Amino acid sequence: MNWINDRILRLKIWKDCKGQDLVEYALAAGMVAVAAVAAMPALSTTVNTVFNKISSIITANVH
């Protein structure tokens, strides 16, 4: 009888999917973080170029 109860309990645990949403959100957040880190070098050079252009325009017009 204990074997049957143990088997039923394991089947109930196997079908339990209450924590599934949390795992999916964690995986999605991890993928976003990896994509953000991968995009940072290209984005930083672009932002640096834009600020250098703005700085040169301001410097040329102020003096």
KANORQUI-V268347 format. One record per pair of residues at least 4 apart in sequence whose C-alpha atoms are under 8 Angstrom apart, sorted by the first residue. I is the first residue (numbers start at 1). J is the second residue. Records with the same first field share a line. If there is no record, write none. Layout:
I=J  J
//
This chain:
1=5
2=6
3=7
4=8
5=9
6=10
7=11
8=12
9=13
10=14
11=15
12=16
19=23
20=24
21=25
22=26
23=27
24=28
25=29
26=30
27=31
28=32
29=33
30=34
31=35
32=36
33=37
34=38
35=39
36=40
39=43
40=44
41=45
42=46
43=47
44=48
45=49
46=50
47=51
48=52
49=53
50=54
51=55
52=56
53=57
54=58
55=59
56=60
57=61
58=62
59=63
//
